[in-house]
Amino acid sequence: MTTKRRRTARLLGSYGDADVEGDVRRTDAVLDALARREPVRGADDVVRLLEALAADVDGQRLSSVSITPST
C-alpha cells in the first residue's frame, strides 16, 4: 500500500508551487501580526474576526469574572 506523503507548509516551495508559497508567507505574516496584537493592513472579514476574537480573549483575561467551569 502506497501512502502519499503530506506536504507541510514549509515544504511547498520545494515542489515548485511559487503561488502557494507566497500565500503561506502572507498567512504567516498575518498570524504573526495577530499574535503580537498588531493591526493587519488590508484585512478581510476573516482576519477582522480573528482580531475581534483575540481582543475578546484579552478582555476576558483582564476581567474579574472567572471563566473556569465549575465541577
Protein Blocks (a to p, Z undefined) as FASTA:
>chain_A
ZZdddddfklmmmnopaklmmmmmmmmmmmmmmmnopacehiafklmmmmmmmmmmmmmm
mpmbdcbdcZZ
